[in-house]
Amino acid sequence: MPTLSDVRTDCASCTQYIENMKPSYRGGFKRLAQEYKLDKKVLEKLRPYAKDYILVALFADWCSDAAKAVPVLSLLEKEIGIEIRALGGMEKPPYGSPKFWAVPPSPKEVDVFGITSSPTIIVFKKTGEEVGRIKTKPKMTPTVEAEILKIIEDSRKV
């Protein structure tokens, strides 16, 4: 099973990635980051875990679900200091391919972690093991930050 050590350490943070995106995508990502209000109650519960977890976001820049989730991750970086690695630039393969994503130009981690959806946010303990994923959008809670908190809290019960 792949671990955090299979993710490049030199990839950009979400904030850095958004700043360096093609202008045709950057505006939408930045606009959502300016308009979105993080859930303060969730932040207070999430803050103590920030030093013990790392998030990795894999996504296609053109994906509308990524344009909603990745700016939230950028806000979490700034607000609670959690490390988030952004691996954008995922591209679809040519028509007729049996693969979900073309690697390359999509990051190699797409194949390593069996990514089928954009965005996919993987939650890792700092020790390297994966504890959960958000595929496309939150399924158990109303927000990305609440979903991350739920994944972390559930992993600590085991």
Biotite code that builds the C-alpha atoms (Angstrom):
import biotite.structure as struc

atoms = struc.array([
    struc.Atom([0.000, 0.000, 0.000], chain_id="A", res_id=1, res_name="MET", atom_name="CA", element="C"),
    struc.Atom([1.438, 3.420, -0.949], chain_id="A", res_id=2, res_name="PRO", atom_name="CA", element="C"),
    struc.Atom([2.349, 5.863, 1.821], chain_id="A", res_id=3, res_name="THR", atom_name="CA", element="C"),
    struc.Atom([3.224, 9.527, 2.191], chain_id="A", res_id=4, res_name="LEU", atom_name="CA", element="C"),
    struc.Atom([6.800, 8.700, 1.167], chain_id="A", res_id=5, res_name="SER", atom_name="CA", element="C"),
    struc.Atom([5.425, 8.016, -2.338], chain_id="A", res_id=6, res_name="ASP", atom_name="CA", element="C"),
    struc.Atom([4.424, 11.689, -2.689], chain_id="A", res_id=7, res_name="VAL", atom_name="CA", element="C"),
    struc.Atom([6.977, 14.228, -3.875], chain_id="A", res_id=8, res_name="ARG", atom_name="CA", element="C"),
    struc.Atom([8.148, 16.457, -1.051], chain_id="A", res_id=9, res_name="THR", atom_name="CA", element="C"),
    struc.Atom([8.942, 19.350, -3.388], chain_id="A", res_id=10, res_name="ASP", atom_name="CA", element="C"),
    struc.Atom([5.423, 19.968, -4.685], chain_id="A", res_id=11, res_name="CYS", atom_name="CA", element="C"),
    struc.Atom([3.716, 23.281, -4.052], chain_id="A", res_id=12, res_name="ALA", atom_name="CA", element="C"),
    struc.Atom([1.341, 24.081, -1.235], chain_id="A", res_id=13, res_name="SER", atom_name="CA", element="C"),
    struc.Atom([-2.248, 24.816, -2.285], chain_id="A", res_id=14, res_name="CYS", atom_name="CA", element="C"),
    struc.Atom([-1.661, 28.534, -1.915], chain_id="A", res_id=15, res_name="THR", atom_name="CA", element="C"),
    struc.Atom([1.505, 28.406, -4.047], chain_id="A", res_id=16, res_name="GLN", atom_name="CA", element="C"),
    struc.Atom([-0.180, 26.221, -6.647], chain_id="A", res_id=17, res_name="TYR", atom_name="CA", element="C"),
    struc.Atom([-3.125, 28.598, -7.022], chain_id="A", res_id=18, res_name="ILE", atom_name="CA", element="C"),
    struc.Atom([-0.780, 31.595, -7.376], chain_id="A", res_id=19, res_name="GLU", atom_name="CA", element="C"),
    struc.Atom([1.081, 29.865, -10.212], chain_id="A", res_id=20, res_name="ASN", atom_name="CA", element="C"),
    struc.Atom([-1.917, 28.455, -12.122], chain_id="A", res_id=21, res_name="MET", atom_name="CA", element="C"),
    struc.Atom([-2.762, 29.498, -15.649], chain_id="A", res_id=22, res_name="LYS", atom_name="CA", element="C"),
    struc.Atom([-4.725, 32.761, -15.431], chain_id="A", res_id=23, res_name="PRO", atom_name="CA", element="C"),
    struc.Atom([-7.754, 31.128, -17.053], chain_id="A", res_id=24, res_name="SER", atom_name="CA", element="C"),
    struc.Atom([-8.181, 28.929, -13.950], chain_id="A", res_id=25, res_name="TYR", atom_name="CA", element="C"),
    struc.Atom([-6.549, 31.021, -11.229], chain_id="A", res_id=26, res_name="ARG", atom_name="CA", element="C"),
    struc.Atom([-9.329, 33.634, -11.078], chain_id="A", res_id=27, res_name="GLY", atom_name="CA", element="C"),
    struc.Atom([-12.042, 31.159, -10.118], chain_id="A", res_id=28, res_name="GLY", atom_name="CA", element="C"),
    struc.Atom([-9.870, 29.488, -7.469], chain_id="A", res_id=29, res_name="PHE", atom_name="CA", element="C"),
    struc.Atom([-8.880, 32.837, -5.940], chain_id="A", res_id=30, res_name="LYS", atom_name="CA", element="C"),
    struc.Atom([-12.441, 34.171, -6.012], chain_id="A", res_id=31, res_name="ARG", atom_name="CA", element="C"),
    struc.Atom([-13.736, 31.203, -4.026], chain_id="A", res_id=32, res_name="LEU", atom_name="CA", element="C"),
    struc.Atom([-10.893, 31.565, -1.506], chain_id="A", res_id=33, res_name="ALA", atom_name="CA", element="C"),
    struc.Atom([-11.892, 35.210, -0.977], chain_id="A", res_id=34, res_name="GLN", atom_name="CA", element="C"),
    struc.Atom([-15.603, 34.444, -0.615], chain_id="A", res_id=35, res_name="GLU", atom_name="CA", element="C"),
    struc.Atom([-15.491, 31.218, 1.423], chain_id="A", res_id=36, res_name="TYR", atom_name="CA", element="C"),
    struc.Atom([-15.891, 31.352, 5.205], chain_id="A", res_id=37, res_name="LYS", atom_name="CA", element="C"),
    struc.Atom([-14.336, 28.452, 7.084], chain_id="A", res_id=38, res_name="LEU", atom_name="CA", element="C"),
    struc.Atom([-16.442, 26.915, 9.850], chain_id="A", res_id=39, res_name="ASP", atom_name="CA", element="C"),
    struc.Atom([-14.824, 28.349, 13.012], chain_id="A", res_id=40, res_name="LYS", atom_name="CA", element="C"),
    struc.Atom([-16.097, 25.520, 15.249], chain_id="A", res_id=41, res_name="LYS", atom_name="CA", element="C"),
    struc.Atom([-14.534, 22.932, 12.935], chain_id="A", res_id=42, res_name="VAL", atom_name="CA", element="C"),
    struc.Atom([-11.280, 24.924, 12.796], chain_id="A", res_id=43, res_name="LEU", atom_name="CA", element="C"),
    struc.Atom([-10.946, 24.926, 16.567], chain_id="A", res_id=44, res_name="GLU", atom_name="CA", element="C"),
    struc.Atom([-11.347, 21.138, 16.629], chain_id="A", res_id=45, res_name="LYS", atom_name="CA", element="C"),
    struc.Atom([-9.009, 20.655, 13.650], chain_id="A", res_id=46, res_name="LEU", atom_name="CA", element="C"),
    struc.Atom([-6.234, 22.990, 14.845], chain_id="A", res_id=47, res_name="ARG", atom_name="CA", element="C"),
    struc.Atom([-4.714, 20.593, 17.441], chain_id="A", res_id=48, res_name="PRO", atom_name="CA", element="C"),
    struc.Atom([-4.278, 17.920, 14.739], chain_id="A", res_id=49, res_name="TYR", atom_name="CA", element="C"),
    struc.Atom([-2.525, 20.192, 12.208], chain_id="A", res_id=50, res_name="ALA", atom_name="CA", element="C"),
    struc.Atom([0.994, 19.212, 13.254], chain_id="A", res_id=51, res_name="LYS", atom_name="CA", element="C"),
    struc.Atom([0.257, 15.469, 13.100], chain_id="A", res_id=52, res_name="ASP", atom_name="CA", element="C"),
    struc.Atom([-1.291, 15.214, 9.608], chain_id="A", res_id=53, res_name="TYR", atom_name="CA", element="C"),
    struc.Atom([-0.435, 16.077, 6.009], chain_id="A", res_id=54, res_name="ILE", atom_name="CA", element="C"),
    struc.Atom([-2.975, 16.431, 3.213], chain_id="A", res_id=55, res_name="LEU", atom_name="CA", element="C"),
    struc.Atom([-2.278, 15.748, -0.443], chain_id="A", res_id=56, res_name="VAL", atom_name="CA", element="C"),
    struc.Atom([-4.650, 17.133, -3.071], chain_id="A", res_id=57, res_name="ALA", atom_name="CA", element="C"),
    struc.Atom([-4.605, 15.648, -6.576], chain_id="A", res_id=58, res_name="LEU", atom_name="CA", element="C"),
    struc.Atom([-6.779, 17.426, -9.115], chain_id="A", res_id=59, res_name="PHE", atom_name="CA", element="C"),
    struc.Atom([-7.415, 18.711, -12.601], chain_id="A", res_id=60, res_name="ALA", atom_name="CA", element="C"),
    struc.Atom([-7.164, 22.492, -12.846], chain_id="A", res_id=61, res_name="ASP", atom_name="CA", element="C"),
    struc.Atom([-10.275, 22.615, -15.060], chain_id="A", res_id=62, res_name="TRP", atom_name="CA", element="C"),
    struc.Atom([-12.429, 20.594, -12.622], chain_id="A", res_id=63, res_name="CYS", atom_name="CA", element="C"),
    struc.Atom([-15.281, 22.559, -11.020], chain_id="A", res_id=64, res_name="SER", atom_name="CA", element="C"),
    struc.Atom([-15.219, 20.368, -7.890], chain_id="A", res_id=65, res_name="ASP", atom_name="CA", element="C"),
    struc.Atom([-11.489, 21.088, -7.509], chain_id="A", res_id=66, res_name="ALA", atom_name="CA", element="C"),
    struc.Atom([-12.214, 24.808, -7.899], chain_id="A", res_id=67, res_name="ALA", atom_name="CA", element="C"),
    struc.Atom([-14.479, 24.484, -4.845], chain_id="A", res_id=68, res_name="LYS", atom_name="CA", element="C"),
    struc.Atom([-12.229, 22.272, -2.673], chain_id="A", res_id=69, res_name="ALA", atom_name="CA", element="C"),
    struc.Atom([-8.658, 23.426, -3.325], chain_id="A", res_id=70, res_name="VAL", atom_name="CA", element="C"),
    struc.Atom([-9.262, 27.054, -2.246], chain_id="A", res_id=71, res_name="PRO", atom_name="CA", element="C"),
    struc.Atom([-10.676, 25.722, 1.034], chain_id="A", res_id=72, res_name="VAL", atom_name="CA", element="C"),
    struc.Atom([-7.452, 23.757, 1.517], chain_id="A", res_id=73, res_name="LEU", atom_name="CA", element="C"),
    struc.Atom([-5.486, 26.942, 0.866], chain_id="A", res_id=74, res_name="SER", atom_name="CA", element="C"),
    struc.Atom([-7.468, 28.684, 3.597], chain_id="A", res_id=75, res_name="LEU", atom_name="CA", element="C"),
    struc.Atom([-6.784, 25.793, 5.996], chain_id="A", res_id=76, res_name="LEU", atom_name="CA", element="C"),
    struc.Atom([-3.050, 26.119, 5.311], chain_id="A", res_id=77, res_name="GLU", atom_name="CA", element="C"),
    struc.Atom([-3.170, 29.791, 6.245], chain_id="A", res_id=78, res_name="LYS", atom_name="CA", element="C"),
    struc.Atom([-5.562, 29.467, 9.179], chain_id="A", res_id=79, res_name="GLU", atom_name="CA", element="C"),
    struc.Atom([-4.256, 26.418, 11.075], chain_id="A", res_id=80, res_name="ILE", atom_name="CA", element="C"),
    struc.Atom([-0.866, 25.748, 9.469], chain_id="A", res_id=81, res_name="GLY", atom_name="CA", element="C"),
    struc.Atom([-1.565, 22.218, 8.277], chain_id="A", res_id=82, res_name="ILE", atom_name="CA", element="C"),
    struc.Atom([0.805, 21.034, 5.548], chain_id="A", res_id=83, res_name="GLU", atom_name="CA", element="C"),
    struc.Atom([-0.957, 20.490, 2.234], chain_id="A", res_id=84, res_name="ILE", atom_name="CA", element="C"),
    struc.Atom([0.754, 19.344, -0.950], chain_id="A", res_id=85, res_name="ARG", atom_name="CA", element="C"),
    struc.Atom([-0.977, 20.244, -4.209], chain_id="A", res_id=86, res_name="ALA", atom_name="CA", element="C"),
    struc.Atom([-0.571, 18.042, -7.271], chain_id="A", res_id=87, res_name="LEU", atom_name="CA", element="C"),
    struc.Atom([-2.680, 19.659, -9.942], chain_id="A", res_id=88, res_name="GLY", atom_name="CA", element="C"),
    struc.Atom([-2.474, 19.444, -13.677], chain_id="A", res_id=89, res_name="GLY", atom_name="CA", element="C"),
    struc.Atom([-4.246, 16.109, -14.032], chain_id="A", res_id=90, res_name="MET", atom_name="CA", element="C"),
    struc.Atom([-5.296, 15.455, -17.631], chain_id="A", res_id=91, res_name="GLU", atom_name="CA", element="C"),
    struc.Atom([-7.677, 12.961, -19.198], chain_id="A", res_id=92, res_name="LYS", atom_name="CA", element="C"),
    struc.Atom([-6.160, 10.285, -21.459], chain_id="A", res_id=93, res_name="PRO", atom_name="CA", element="C"),
    struc.Atom([-7.021, 10.010, -25.146], chain_id="A", res_id=94, res_name="PRO", atom_name="CA", element="C"),
    struc.Atom([-10.467, 8.682, -26.004], chain_id="A", res_id=95, res_name="TYR", atom_name="CA", element="C"),
    struc.Atom([-10.600, 4.893, -25.782], chain_id="A", res_id=96, res_name="GLY", atom_name="CA", element="C"),
    struc.Atom([-7.875, 4.567, -23.153], chain_id="A", res_id=97, res_name="SER", atom_name="CA", element="C"),
    struc.Atom([-8.620, 2.177, -20.276], chain_id="A", res_id=98, res_name="PRO", atom_name="CA", element="C"),
    struc.Atom([-6.980, 4.640, -17.832], chain_id="A", res_id=99, res_name="LYS", atom_name="CA", element="C"),
    struc.Atom([-8.790, 7.359, -15.889], chain_id="A", res_id=100, res_name="PHE", atom_name="CA", element="C"),
    struc.Atom([-5.929, 9.883, -16.226], chain_id="A", res_id=101, res_name="TRP", atom_name="CA", element="C"),
    struc.Atom([-2.976, 10.342, -18.572], chain_id="A", res_id=102, res_name="ALA", atom_name="CA", element="C"),
    struc.Atom([0.316, 9.868, -16.702], chain_id="A", res_id=103, res_name="VAL", atom_name="CA", element="C"),
    struc.Atom([2.195, 11.891, -17.870], chain_id="A", res_id=104, res_name="PRO", atom_name="CA", element="C"),
    struc.Atom([1.252, 14.742, -18.056], chain_id="A", res_id=105, res_name="PRO", atom_name="CA", element="C"),
    struc.Atom([-0.745, 14.023, -14.879], chain_id="A", res_id=106, res_name="SER", atom_name="CA", element="C"),
    struc.Atom([1.456, 13.635, -11.790], chain_id="A", res_id=107, res_name="PRO", atom_name="CA", element="C"),
    struc.Atom([2.888, 10.117, -11.308], chain_id="A", res_id=108, res_name="LYS", atom_name="CA", element="C"),
    struc.Atom([1.135, 9.976, -7.921], chain_id="A", res_id=109, res_name="GLU", atom_name="CA", element="C"),
    struc.Atom([-2.153, 9.585, -9.807], chain_id="A", res_id=110, res_name="VAL", atom_name="CA", element="C"),
    struc.Atom([-1.111, 6.033, -10.741], chain_id="A", res_id=111, res_name="ASP", atom_name="CA", element="C"),
    struc.Atom([0.701, 5.322, -7.472], chain_id="A", res_id=112, res_name="VAL", atom_name="CA", element="C"),
    struc.Atom([-2.445, 6.063, -5.423], chain_id="A", res_id=113, res_name="PHE", atom_name="CA", element="C"),
    struc.Atom([-5.017, 4.787, -7.927], chain_id="A", res_id=114, res_name="GLY", atom_name="CA", element="C"),
    struc.Atom([-6.716, 8.170, -8.336], chain_id="A", res_id=115, res_name="ILE", atom_name="CA", element="C"),
    struc.Atom([-10.010, 7.983, -10.227], chain_id="A", res_id=116, res_name="THR", atom_name="CA", element="C"),
    struc.Atom([-11.631, 11.307, -9.266], chain_id="A", res_id=117, res_name="SER", atom_name="CA", element="C"),
    struc.Atom([-10.787, 15.001, -9.280], chain_id="A", res_id=118, res_name="SER", atom_name="CA", element="C"),
    struc.Atom([-10.199, 16.255, -6.754], chain_id="A", res_id=119, res_name="PRO", atom_name="CA", element="C"),
    struc.Atom([-8.977, 13.530, -4.448], chain_id="A", res_id=120, res_name="THR", atom_name="CA", element="C"),
    struc.Atom([-7.752, 14.719, -1.066], chain_id="A", res_id=121, res_name="ILE", atom_name="CA", element="C"),
    struc.Atom([-5.728, 12.139, 0.840], chain_id="A", res_id=122, res_name="ILE", atom_name="CA", element="C"),
    struc.Atom([-5.239, 12.515, 4.587], chain_id="A", res_id=123, res_name="VAL", atom_name="CA", element="C"),
    struc.Atom([-1.973, 11.083, 5.938], chain_id="A", res_id=124, res_name="PHE", atom_name="CA", element="C"),
    struc.Atom([-0.564, 10.820, 9.422], chain_id="A", res_id=125, res_name="LYS", atom_name="CA", element="C"),
    struc.Atom([2.849, 12.494, 9.549], chain_id="A", res_id=126, res_name="LYS", atom_name="CA", element="C"),
    struc.Atom([4.241, 8.997, 10.110], chain_id="A", res_id=127, res_name="THR", atom_name="CA", element="C"),
    struc.Atom([3.213, 8.193, 6.536], chain_id="A", res_id=128, res_name="GLY", atom_name="CA", element="C"),
    struc.Atom([0.102, 6.024, 6.615], chain_id="A", res_id=129, res_name="GLU", atom_name="CA", element="C"),
    struc.Atom([-3.055, 7.072, 4.799], chain_id="A", res_id=130, res_name="GLU", atom_name="CA", element="C"),
    struc.Atom([-6.080, 7.467, 7.065], chain_id="A", res_id=131, res_name="VAL", atom_name="CA", element="C"),
    struc.Atom([-8.731, 8.531, 4.571], chain_id="A", res_id=132, res_name="GLY", atom_name="CA", element="C"),
    struc.Atom([-9.758, 10.232, 1.320], chain_id="A", res_id=133, res_name="ARG", atom_name="CA", element="C"),
    struc.Atom([-12.241, 12.689, -0.001], chain_id="A", res_id=134, res_name="ILE", atom_name="CA", element="C"),
    struc.Atom([-13.146, 11.839, -3.586], chain_id="A", res_id=135, res_name="LYS", atom_name="CA", element="C"),
    struc.Atom([-14.731, 14.662, -5.596], chain_id="A", res_id=136, res_name="THR", atom_name="CA", element="C"),
    struc.Atom([-16.642, 16.279, -2.692], chain_id="A", res_id=137, res_name="LYS", atom_name="CA", element="C"),
    struc.Atom([-17.509, 15.631, 0.966], chain_id="A", res_id=138, res_name="PRO", atom_name="CA", element="C"),
    struc.Atom([-19.846, 12.664, 1.434], chain_id="A", res_id=139, res_name="LYS", atom_name="CA", element="C"),
    struc.Atom([-20.297, 12.494, 5.226], chain_id="A", res_id=140, res_name="MET", atom_name="CA", element="C"),
    struc.Atom([-20.375, 16.202, 6.145], chain_id="A", res_id=141, res_name="THR", atom_name="CA", element="C"),
    struc.Atom([-21.430, 19.499, 4.554], chain_id="A", res_id=142, res_name="PRO", atom_name="CA", element="C"),
    struc.Atom([-17.931, 21.022, 4.130], chain_id="A", res_id=143, res_name="THR", atom_name="CA", element="C"),
    struc.Atom([-14.400, 20.024, 3.149], chain_id="A", res_id=144, res_name="VAL", atom_name="CA", element="C"),
    struc.Atom([-12.989, 21.124, 6.495], chain_id="A", res_id=145, res_name="GLU", atom_name="CA", element="C"),
    struc.Atom([-15.625, 19.121, 8.417], chain_id="A", res_id=146, res_name="ALA", atom_name="CA", element="C"),
    struc.Atom([-14.925, 16.054, 6.268], chain_id="A", res_id=147, res_name="GLU", atom_name="CA", element="C"),
    struc.Atom([-11.192, 16.305, 7.006], chain_id="A", res_id=148, res_name="ILE", atom_name="CA", element="C"),
    struc.Atom([-11.949, 16.598, 10.722], chain_id="A", res_id=149, res_name="LEU", atom_name="CA", element="C"),
    struc.Atom([-14.246, 13.556, 10.585], chain_id="A", res_id=150, res_name="LYS", atom_name="CA", element="C"),
    struc.Atom([-11.585, 11.479, 8.789], chain_id="A", res_id=151, res_name="ILE", atom_name="CA", element="C"),
    struc.Atom([-8.965, 12.449, 11.366], chain_id="A", res_id=152, res_name="ILE", atom_name="CA", element="C"),
    struc.Atom([-11.230, 11.881, 14.385], chain_id="A", res_id=153, res_name="GLU", atom_name="CA", element="C"),
    struc.Atom([-12.416, 8.517, 13.031], chain_id="A", res_id=154, res_name="ASP", atom_name="CA", element="C"),
    struc.Atom([-8.802, 7.413, 12.458], chain_id="A", res_id=155, res_name="SER", atom_name="CA", element="C"),
    struc.Atom([-7.961, 8.168, 16.064], chain_id="A", res_id=156, res_name="ARG", atom_name="CA", element="C"),
    struc.Atom([-10.763, 5.907, 17.365], chain_id="A", res_id=157, res_name="LYS", atom_name="CA", element="C"),
    struc.Atom([-9.216, 2.802, 15.856], chain_id="A", res_id=158, res_name="VAL", atom_name="CA", element="C"),
])
